[in-house]
Amino acid sequence: MRLMMFDAGDGPRLGVVIAHETGGDRVADVSTVCPDLLTLIEGGDAAMNTVANAVEGAARHSLSEVTPALPIKRPGKFICVGLNYAAHAREGGHEPPDYPSLFARFPMSLVAAEAPVILPKASDKLDYEAELTFIIGRGGRHISEADGLTHVFGYTMFNDVSLRDYQRKTRQWTPGKNFDGTGPLGPVVVTPDELPPGASGLRITSRVNGETRQNSNTGDMIFSVARLIAIISEVMTLEPGDIIATGTPSGVAHAMNPPGWMTAGDRVEVEIEGIGVLGNPVVAET
C-alpha cells in the first residue's frame, strides 16, 4: 500500500495513493475511517484492514491538485544515521565506521514535499543528502537483527539538508542538521510488501535543477535497516511512529570542486526506486 498525508484545502488527512487510474494518479481519502498516519500505525493490522476496505468507496483527488503534508508532523523520535555509505564517508574525510554515527532531527526542521527548503541568513553552505527512511510500526527494546524488519511499518524519503559550516563547528552535528525548514520528508510511505526486504537494492538519486548529483543503490549501505534497528534499540525503546533516516551516498555538494551549494531559486529532488520523488524549492529566509 502507498500512503500519504495530504491537504485538499481543509487540513491534512490520510490517503491511499492509487496509480494509473483514469485521469492519472489519484489519492483516495480514507480519513473517514482513520484520520492520520500515526493513528493507522498505532492501530496495527486491524486499522490497516479497515483502511484497505475503505479505498474502493473513498472520494478521489488528483495527486496534482492536493498539497502533500508531512507523514508524521511531530514524530516521537527522528534519528539520523551518518556515514552509512563507504564512498560518502571517504569523500568527507572519514573511514567507513564500525558503529553508525547517530544524531537527532527535531520537528521544526521538517518540511513536507513541495514546501520550501529555507536557505538561512546565517550560512550559504546549503547541501543536500538523499536518504532512504523508514517508520517504526511495532516498537520494542533489544530487537534482534533477525527480527528487525518485522518492526518496520513503511519506507519513505528524506533530504537531510545540511548547513556544512555549522555542522563542523562542533564534533556533534546537531546545529548543521537542525536549521528550521531544512528537512524535507515524504510524500509517500510505502509498506514493506511492495519493496525488497529492507528496501535493499533500490536506486537512490538526488538532483539539483535537473542535474543528477547522487546516484547509488540502497544495497550499498554499510548498516542495513535490520542492523540499524538492532543497534538503536540497544540504546532506546523504539516506538510506533519513530522515524529513522539511513544515511546518504556520495555526491554531496561539499565534495564537489568547487562546492555545489544550493542557492535560492534552486529545485532539489530525491528519488528512490519503487518509492517515488521528493521535490522542494529552495527559498531564502526573509
Contacts in CASP RR format, 6 or more apart in sequence:
PFRMAT RR
TARGET T0000
AUTHOR 0000-0000-0000
METHOD contacts of the structure
MODEL  1
MRLMMFDAGDGPRLGVVIAHETGGDRVADVSTVCPDLLTLIEGGDAAMNT
VANAVEGAARHSLSEVTPALPIKRPGKFICVGLNYAAHAREGGHEPPDYP
SLFARFPMSLVAAEAPVILPKASDKLDYEAELTFIIGRGGRHISEADGLT
HVFGYTMFNDVSLRDYQRKTRQWTPGKNFDGTGPLGPVVVTPDELPPGAS
GLRITSRVNGETRQNSNTGDMIFSVARLIAIISEVMTLEPGDIIATGTPS
GVAHAMNPPGWMTAGDRVEVEIEGIGVLGNPVVAET
1 16 0 8 1.000
1 48 0 8 1.000
1 51 0 8 1.000
1 52 0 8 1.000
1 190 0 8 1.000
1 191 0 8 1.000
1 193 0 8 1.000
1 194 0 8 1.000
2 16 0 8 1.000
2 17 0 8 1.000
2 19 0 8 1.000
2 188 0 8 1.000
2 189 0 8 1.000
2 190 0 8 1.000
2 191 0 8 1.000
2 194 0 8 1.000
3 14 0 8 1.000
3 15 0 8 1.000
3 16 0 8 1.000
3 17 0 8 1.000
3 37 0 8 1.000
3 40 0 8 1.000
3 71 0 8 1.000
3 188 0 8 1.000
3 189 0 8 1.000
3 190 0 8 1.000
3 191 0 8 1.000
4 14 0 8 1.000
4 15 0 8 1.000
4 17 0 8 1.000
4 27 0 8 1.000
4 68 0 8 1.000
4 69 0 8 1.000
4 71 0 8 1.000
4 186 0 8 1.000
4 187 0 8 1.000
4 188 0 8 1.000
4 189 0 8 1.000
5 12 0 8 1.000
5 13 0 8 1.000
5 14 0 8 1.000
5 15 0 8 1.000
5 36 0 8 1.000
5 37 0 8 1.000
5 68 0 8 1.000
5 69 0 8 1.000
5 70 0 8 1.000
5 71 0 8 1.000
5 112 0 8 1.000
5 187 0 8 1.000
6 12 0 8 1.000
6 13 0 8 1.000
6 15 0 8 1.000
6 27 0 8 1.000
6 61 0 8 1.000
6 66 0 8 1.000
6 67 0 8 1.000
6 68 0 8 1.000
6 69 0 8 1.000
6 187 0 8 1.000
7 13 0 8 1.000
7 66 0 8 1.000
7 67 0 8 1.000
7 68 0 8 1.000
7 69 0 8 1.000
8 29 0 8 1.000
8 61 0 8 1.000
8 65 0 8 1.000
8 66 0 8 1.000
8 67 0 8 1.000
9 67 0 8 1.000
11 69 0 8 1.000
12 36 0 8 1.000
12 69 0 8 1.000
12 70 0 8 1.000
12 73 0 8 1.000
13 29 0 8 1.000
13 31 0 8 1.000
13 35 0 8 1.000
13 36 0 8 1.000
14 29 0 8 1.000
14 30 0 8 1.000
14 31 0 8 1.000
14 34 0 8 1.000
14 35 0 8 1.000
14 36 0 8 1.000
14 37 0 8 1.000
14 39 0 8 1.000
14 40 0 8 1.000
14 51 0 8 1.000
15 27 0 8 1.000
15 28 0 8 1.000
15 29 0 8 1.000
15 30 0 8 1.000
15 31 0 8 1.000
15 58 0 8 1.000
16 27 0 8 1.000
16 28 0 8 1.000
16 30 0 8 1.000
16 51 0 8 1.000
16 55 0 8 1.000
16 58 0 8 1.000
17 25 0 8 1.000
17 26 0 8 1.000
17 27 0 8 1.000
17 28 0 8 1.000
17 63 0 8 1.000
17 188 0 8 1.000
18 25 0 8 1.000
18 26 0 8 1.000
18 27 0 8 1.000
18 28 0 8 1.000
18 55 0 8 1.000
18 60 0 8 1.000
19 25 0 8 1.000
21 60 0 8 1.000
23 62 0 8 1.000
24 62 0 8 1.000
24 63 0 8 1.000
25 62 0 8 1.000
25 63 0 8 1.000
25 64 0 8 1.000
26 60 0 8 1.000
26 61 0 8 1.000
26 62 0 8 1.000
26 63 0 8 1.000
27 60 0 8 1.000
27 61 0 8 1.000
27 63 0 8 1.000
27 66 0 8 1.000
28 54 0 8 1.000
28 55 0 8 1.000
28 57 0 8 1.000
28 58 0 8 1.000
28 59 0 8 1.000
28 60 0 8 1.000
29 58 0 8 1.000
29 59 0 8 1.000
29 60 0 8 1.000
29 61 0 8 1.000
30 51 0 8 1.000
30 54 0 8 1.000
30 55 0 8 1.000
30 58 0 8 1.000
32 54 0 8 1.000
32 58 0 8 1.000
33 50 0 8 1.000
33 51 0 8 1.000
33 54 0 8 1.000
34 40 0 8 1.000
34 47 0 8 1.000
34 50 0 8 1.000
34 51 0 8 1.000
34 54 0 8 1.000
37 71 0 8 1.000
37 72 0 8 1.000
37 189 0 8 1.000
38 72 0 8 1.000
38 240 0 8 1.000
38 241 0 8 1.000
39 47 0 8 1.000
40 47 0 8 1.000
40 48 0 8 1.000
40 51 0 8 1.000
41 135 0 8 1.000
41 136 0 8 1.000
41 137 0 8 1.000
41 153 0 8 1.000
41 240 0 8 1.000
41 241 0 8 1.000
42 240 0 8 1.000
42 241 0 8 1.000
44 137 0 8 1.000
67 112 0 8 1.000
67 114 0 8 1.000
68 112 0 8 1.000
68 113 0 8 1.000
68 114 0 8 1.000
68 115 0 8 1.000
68 186 0 8 1.000
68 187 0 8 1.000
69 112 0 8 1.000
70 110 0 8 1.000
70 111 0 8 1.000
70 112 0 8 1.000
70 185 0 8 1.000
70 186 0 8 1.000
71 135 0 8 1.000
71 156 0 8 1.000
71 185 0 8 1.000
71 186 0 8 1.000
71 187 0 8 1.000
71 189 0 8 1.000
72 135 0 8 1.000
72 241 0 8 1.000
72 243 0 8 1.000
73 107 0 8 1.000
73 110 0 8 1.000
74 107 0 8 1.000
75 107 0 8 1.000
75 241 0 8 1.000
75 242 0 8 1.000
75 243 0 8 1.000
76 239 0 8 1.000
76 241 0 8 1.000
76 242 0 8 1.000
77 104 0 8 1.000
77 236 0 8 1.000
77 238 0 8 1.000
77 239 0 8 1.000
77 242 0 8 1.000
77 243 0 8 1.000
78 104 0 8 1.000
78 105 0 8 1.000
78 106 0 8 1.000
78 107 0 8 1.000
78 110 0 8 1.000
78 242 0 8 1.000
78 243 0 8 1.000
78 244 0 8 1.000
78 245 0 8 1.000
79 102 0 8 1.000
79 103 0 8 1.000
79 104 0 8 1.000
79 105 0 8 1.000
79 232 0 8 1.000
79 242 0 8 1.000
79 243 0 8 1.000
79 244 0 8 1.000
79 245 0 8 1.000
80 102 0 8 1.000
80 103 0 8 1.000
80 104 0 8 1.000
80 105 0 8 1.000
80 131 0 8 1.000
80 160 0 8 1.000
80 177 0 8 1.000
80 244 0 8 1.000
80 245 0 8 1.000
80 247 0 8 1.000
81 100 0 8 1.000
81 101 0 8 1.000
81 102 0 8 1.000
81 223 0 8 1.000
81 228 0 8 1.000
81 244 0 8 1.000
81 245 0 8 1.000
81 246 0 8 1.000
81 247 0 8 1.000
82 100 0 8 1.000
82 101 0 8 1.000
82 102 0 8 1.000
82 103 0 8 1.000
82 247 0 8 1.000
82 248 0 8 1.000
83 89 0 8 1.000
83 94 0 8 1.000
83 96 0 8 1.000
83 97 0 8 1.000
83 100 0 8 1.000
83 101 0 8 1.000
83 222 0 8 1.000
83 247 0 8 1.000
84 100 0 8 1.000
84 221 0 8 1.000
84 222 0 8 1.000
84 223 0 8 1.000
84 246 0 8 1.000
84 247 0 8 1.000
84 248 0 8 1.000
85 216 0 8 1.000
85 220 0 8 1.000
85 221 0 8 1.000
85 222 0 8 1.000
85 247 0 8 1.000
85 248 0 8 1.000
85 249 0 8 1.000
85 250 0 8 1.000
86 96 0 8 1.000
86 220 0 8 1.000
86 222 0 8 1.000
87 216 0 8 1.000
87 220 0 8 1.000
87 249 0 8 1.000
87 250 0 8 1.000
88 247 0 8 1.000
88 248 0 8 1.000
88 249 0 8 1.000
88 250 0 8 1.000
88 251 0 8 1.000
88 252 0 8 1.000
89 95 0 8 1.000
89 96 0 8 1.000
89 97 0 8 1.000
90 96 0 8 1.000
90 250 0 8 1.000
91 250 0 8 1.000
91 251 0 8 1.000
91 252 0 8 1.000
91 255 0 8 1.000
92 254 0 8 1.000
92 255 0 8 1.000
96 222 0 8 1.000
97 222 0 8 1.000
99 231 0 8 1.000
100 222 0 8 1.000
100 223 0 8 1.000
100 228 0 8 1.000
100 231 0 8 1.000
101 173 0 8 1.000
102 232 0 8 1.000
103 172 0 8 1.000
103 173 0 8 1.000
103 174 0 8 1.000
103 177 0 8 1.000
104 174 0 8 1.000
104 178 0 8 1.000
105 160 0 8 1.000
105 177 0 8 1.000
105 178 0 8 1.000
105 183 0 8 1.000
105 245 0 8 1.000
106 178 0 8 1.000
108 178 0 8 1.000
108 180 0 8 1.000
108 181 0 8 1.000
109 177 0 8 1.000
109 178 0 8 1.000
109 179 0 8 1.000
109 180 0 8 1.000
109 181 0 8 1.000
109 182 0 8 1.000
109 183 0 8 1.000
110 181 0 8 1.000
110 183 0 8 1.000
110 184 0 8 1.000
110 185 0 8 1.000
111 117 0 8 1.000
111 181 0 8 1.000
111 182 0 8 1.000
111 183 0 8 1.000
111 184 0 8 1.000
111 185 0 8 1.000
111 280 0 8 1.000
112 184 0 8 1.000
112 185 0 8 1.000
112 186 0 8 1.000
112 187 0 8 1.000
113 184 0 8 1.000
113 185 0 8 1.000
113 186 0 8 1.000
113 187 0 8 1.000
113 278 0 8 1.000
113 279 0 8 1.000
113 280 0 8 1.000
114 187 0 8 1.000
114 279 0 8 1.000
114 280 0 8 1.000
114 281 0 8 1.000
115 181 0 8 1.000
115 184 0 8 1.000
115 280 0 8 1.000
116 181 0 8 1.000
116 280 0 8 1.000
116 281 0 8 1.000
116 282 0 8 1.000
116 283 0 8 1.000
117 126 0 8 1.000
117 159 0 8 1.000
117 161 0 8 1.000
117 181 0 8 1.000
117 182 0 8 1.000
117 183 0 8 1.000
117 184 0 8 1.000
117 262 0 8 1.000
117 268 0 8 1.000
117 280 0 8 1.000
117 281 0 8 1.000
117 282 0 8 1.000
117 283 0 8 1.000
118 179 0 8 1.000
118 180 0 8 1.000
118 181 0 8 1.000
118 182 0 8 1.000
118 283 0 8 1.000
118 284 0 8 1.000
118 285 0 8 1.000
119 126 0 8 1.000
119 262 0 8 1.000
119 263 0 8 1.000
119 264 0 8 1.000
119 282 0 8 1.000
119 283 0 8 1.000
119 284 0 8 1.000
119 285 0 8 1.000
120 163 0 8 1.000
120 179 0 8 1.000
120 180 0 8 1.000
120 182 0 8 1.000
120 285 0 8 1.000
121 284 0 8 1.000
121 285 0 8 1.000
122 163 0 8 1.000
122 166 0 8 1.000
122 179 0 8 1.000
123 163 0 8 1.000
123 165 0 8 1.000
123 166 0 8 1.000
124 261 0 8 1.000
124 263 0 8 1.000
125 163 0 8 1.000
125 164 0 8 1.000
125 165 0 8 1.000
125 166 0 8 1.000
125 254 0 8 1.000
125 259 0 8 1.000
125 261 0 8 1.000
126 161 0 8 1.000
126 162 0 8 1.000
126 163 0 8 1.000
126 182 0 8 1.000
126 253 0 8 1.000
126 261 0 8 1.000
126 262 0 8 1.000
126 263 0 8 1.000
126 282 0 8 1.000
127 161 0 8 1.000
127 162 0 8 1.000
127 163 0 8 1.000
127 164 0 8 1.000
127 252 0 8 1.000
127 253 0 8 1.000
127 254 0 8 1.000
127 261 0 8 1.000
127 262 0 8 1.000
128 159 0 8 1.000
128 161 0 8 1.000
128 206 0 8 1.000
128 208 0 8 1.000
128 213 0 8 1.000
128 214 0 8 1.000
128 252 0 8 1.000
128 253 0 8 1.000
128 262 0 8 1.000
128 268 0 8 1.000
128 270 0 8 1.000
129 159 0 8 1.000
129 160 0 8 1.000
129 161 0 8 1.000
129 162 0 8 1.000
129 206 0 8 1.000
129 247 0 8 1.000
129 248 0 8 1.000
129 252 0 8 1.000
130 157 0 8 1.000
130 159 0 8 1.000
130 204 0 8 1.000
130 205 0 8 1.000
130 206 0 8 1.000
130 214 0 8 1.000
130 248 0 8 1.000
130 249 0 8 1.000
130 270 0 8 1.000
130 271 0 8 1.000
130 272 0 8 1.000
131 157 0 8 1.000
131 158 0 8 1.000
131 159 0 8 1.000
131 160 0 8 1.000
131 204 0 8 1.000
131 245 0 8 1.000
131 246 0 8 1.000
131 247 0 8 1.000
131 248 0 8 1.000
131 270 0 8 1.000
132 155 0 8 1.000
132 157 0 8 1.000
132 158 0 8 1.000
132 199 0 8 1.000
132 202 0 8 1.000
132 204 0 8 1.000
132 218 0 8 1.000
132 221 0 8 1.000
132 225 0 8 1.000
132 245 0 8 1.000
132 246 0 8 1.000
132 247 0 8 1.000
132 272 0 8 1.000
132 275 0 8 1.000
133 155 0 8 1.000
133 156 0 8 1.000
133 157 0 8 1.000
133 158 0 8 1.000
133 185 0 8 1.000
133 186 0 8 1.000
133 243 0 8 1.000
133 244 0 8 1.000
133 245 0 8 1.000
133 246 0 8 1.000
134 152 0 8 1.000
134 153 0 8 1.000
134 154 0 8 1.000
134 155 0 8 1.000
134 156 0 8 1.000
134 198 0 8 1.000
134 199 0 8 1.000
134 225 0 8 1.000
134 243 0 8 1.000
134 244 0 8 1.000
134 246 0 8 1.000
135 152 0 8 1.000
135 153 0 8 1.000
135 154 0 8 1.000
135 155 0 8 1.000
135 156 0 8 1.000
135 189 0 8 1.000
135 241 0 8 1.000
135 242 0 8 1.000
135 243 0 8 1.000
135 244 0 8 1.000
136 151 0 8 1.000
136 152 0 8 1.000
136 153 0 8 1.000
136 229 0 8 1.000
136 238 0 8 1.000
136 239 0 8 1.000
136 240 0 8 1.000
136 241 0 8 1.000
136 242 0 8 1.000
136 243 0 8 1.000
136 244 0 8 1.000
137 151 0 8 1.000
137 152 0 8 1.000
137 153 0 8 1.000
137 154 0 8 1.000
137 240 0 8 1.000
137 241 0 8 1.000
138 150 0 8 1.000
138 151 0 8 1.000
138 153 0 8 1.000
138 240 0 8 1.000
139 151 0 8 1.000
139 237 0 8 1.000
139 238 0 8 1.000
139 239 0 8 1.000
139 240 0 8 1.000
139 242 0 8 1.000
140 151 0 8 1.000
140 233 0 8 1.000
140 237 0 8 1.000
140 238 0 8 1.000
140 239 0 8 1.000
141 233 0 8 1.000
141 236 0 8 1.000
141 237 0 8 1.000
141 238 0 8 1.000
142 233 0 8 1.000
142 234 0 8 1.000
143 151 0 8 1.000
143 229 0 8 1.000
143 230 0 8 1.000
143 233 0 8 1.000
143 238 0 8 1.000
144 230 0 8 1.000
145 226 0 8 1.000
145 227 0 8 1.000
145 229 0 8 1.000
145 230 0 8 1.000
146 226 0 8 1.000
148 225 0 8 1.000
148 226 0 8 1.000
148 229 0 8 1.000
148 230 0 8 1.000
149 192 0 8 1.000
149 197 0 8 1.000
149 198 0 8 1.000
149 225 0 8 1.000
149 226 0 8 1.000
149 229 0 8 1.000
151 229 0 8 1.000
151 238 0 8 1.000
152 192 0 8 1.000
152 198 0 8 1.000
152 225 0 8 1.000
152 229 0 8 1.000
153 189 0 8 1.000
153 191 0 8 1.000
153 240 0 8 1.000
153 241 0 8 1.000
154 189 0 8 1.000
154 190 0 8 1.000
154 191 0 8 1.000
154 192 0 8 1.000
155 189 0 8 1.000
155 190 0 8 1.000
155 192 0 8 1.000
155 195 0 8 1.000
155 198 0 8 1.000
155 199 0 8 1.000
155 272 0 8 1.000
155 275 0 8 1.000
156 185 0 8 1.000
156 186 0 8 1.000
156 187 0 8 1.000
156 188 0 8 1.000
156 189 0 8 1.000
156 190 0 8 1.000
156 275 0 8 1.000
157 185 0 8 1.000
157 186 0 8 1.000
157 270 0 8 1.000
157 271 0 8 1.000
157 272 0 8 1.000
157 275 0 8 1.000
157 276 0 8 1.000
157 277 0 8 1.000
157 278 0 8 1.000
158 183 0 8 1.000
158 184 0 8 1.000
158 185 0 8 1.000
158 186 0 8 1.000
158 243 0 8 1.000
158 245 0 8 1.000
158 270 0 8 1.000
158 278 0 8 1.000
159 183 0 8 1.000
159 184 0 8 1.000
159 185 0 8 1.000
159 206 0 8 1.000
159 268 0 8 1.000
159 270 0 8 1.000
159 278 0 8 1.000
159 279 0 8 1.000
159 280 0 8 1.000
160 177 0 8 1.000
160 183 0 8 1.000
160 245 0 8 1.000
160 247 0 8 1.000
160 248 0 8 1.000
161 181 0 8 1.000
161 182 0 8 1.000
161 183 0 8 1.000
161 184 0 8 1.000
161 262 0 8 1.000
161 268 0 8 1.000
162 173 0 8 1.000
162 176 0 8 1.000
162 177 0 8 1.000
162 182 0 8 1.000
163 175 0 8 1.000
163 176 0 8 1.000
163 179 0 8 1.000
163 182 0 8 1.000
164 176 0 8 1.000
164 253 0 8 1.000
164 254 0 8 1.000
166 175 0 8 1.000
166 176 0 8 1.000
166 179 0 8 1.000
167 173 0 8 1.000
167 175 0 8 1.000
167 176 0 8 1.000
167 177 0 8 1.000
169 175 0 8 1.000
169 176 0 8 1.000
184 268 0 8 1.000
184 270 0 8 1.000
184 278 0 8 1.000
184 279 0 8 1.000
184 280 0 8 1.000
185 243 0 8 1.000
185 278 0 8 1.000
186 278 0 8 1.000
187 278 0 8 1.000
188 275 0 8 1.000
188 276 0 8 1.000
190 274 0 8 1.000
190 275 0 8 1.000
192 198 0 8 1.000
192 199 0 8 1.000
194 274 0 8 1.000
195 202 0 8 1.000
195 274 0 8 1.000
195 275 0 8 1.000
196 202 0 8 1.000
198 224 0 8 1.000
198 225 0 8 1.000
198 226 0 8 1.000
199 218 0 8 1.000
199 225 0 8 1.000
199 272 0 8 1.000
199 275 0 8 1.000
200 218 0 8 1.000
200 219 0 8 1.000
200 221 0 8 1.000
200 224 0 8 1.000
200 225 0 8 1.000
201 217 0 8 1.000
201 218 0 8 1.000
201 219 0 8 1.000
201 273 0 8 1.000
202 217 0 8 1.000
202 218 0 8 1.000
202 219 0 8 1.000
202 272 0 8 1.000
202 273 0 8 1.000
202 274 0 8 1.000
202 275 0 8 1.000
203 215 0 8 1.000
203 216 0 8 1.000
203 217 0 8 1.000
203 271 0 8 1.000
203 272 0 8 1.000
203 273 0 8 1.000
204 214 0 8 1.000
204 215 0 8 1.000
204 216 0 8 1.000
204 217 0 8 1.000
204 218 0 8 1.000
204 249 0 8 1.000
204 270 0 8 1.000
204 271 0 8 1.000
204 272 0 8 1.000
204 273 0 8 1.000
205 212 0 8 1.000
205 213 0 8 1.000
205 214 0 8 1.000
205 215 0 8 1.000
205 216 0 8 1.000
205 270 0 8 1.000
205 271 0 8 1.000
205 272 0 8 1.000
206 212 0 8 1.000
206 213 0 8 1.000
206 214 0 8 1.000
206 251 0 8 1.000
206 268 0 8 1.000
206 269 0 8 1.000
206 270 0 8 1.000
206 271 0 8 1.000
207 213 0 8 1.000
207 268 0 8 1.000
207 269 0 8 1.000
207 271 0 8 1.000
208 253 0 8 1.000
208 260 0 8 1.000
208 262 0 8 1.000
208 266 0 8 1.000
208 267 0 8 1.000
208 268 0 8 1.000
208 269 0 8 1.000
209 266 0 8 1.000
209 267 0 8 1.000
210 267 0 8 1.000
210 269 0 8 1.000
213 251 0 8 1.000
213 252 0 8 1.000
213 253 0 8 1.000
214 248 0 8 1.000
214 249 0 8 1.000
214 250 0 8 1.000
214 251 0 8 1.000
214 252 0 8 1.000
215 249 0 8 1.000
216 249 0 8 1.000
216 250 0 8 1.000
218 246 0 8 1.000
218 272 0 8 1.000
220 249 0 8 1.000
221 246 0 8 1.000
221 247 0 8 1.000
223 231 0 8 1.000
223 246 0 8 1.000
225 246 0 8 1.000
228 244 0 8 1.000
228 246 0 8 1.000
229 238 0 8 1.000
229 244 0 8 1.000
232 238 0 8 1.000
232 244 0 8 1.000
253 259 0 8 1.000
253 260 0 8 1.000
253 261 0 8 1.000
253 262 0 8 1.000
254 260 0 8 1.000
254 261 0 8 1.000
262 268 0 8 1.000
262 282 0 8 1.000
263 282 0 8 1.000
264 282 0 8 1.000
264 283 0 8 1.000
264 284 0 8 1.000
265 281 0 8 1.000
265 282 0 8 1.000
265 283 0 8 1.000
266 281 0 8 1.000
266 282 0 8 1.000
267 279 0 8 1.000
267 280 0 8 1.000
267 281 0 8 1.000
267 282 0 8 1.000
268 279 0 8 1.000
268 280 0 8 1.000
268 282 0 8 1.000
269 277 0 8 1.000
269 278 0 8 1.000
269 279 0 8 1.000
269 280 0 8 1.000
270 277 0 8 1.000
270 278 0 8 1.000
270 279 0 8 1.000
271 277 0 8 1.000
271 278 0 8 1.000
END
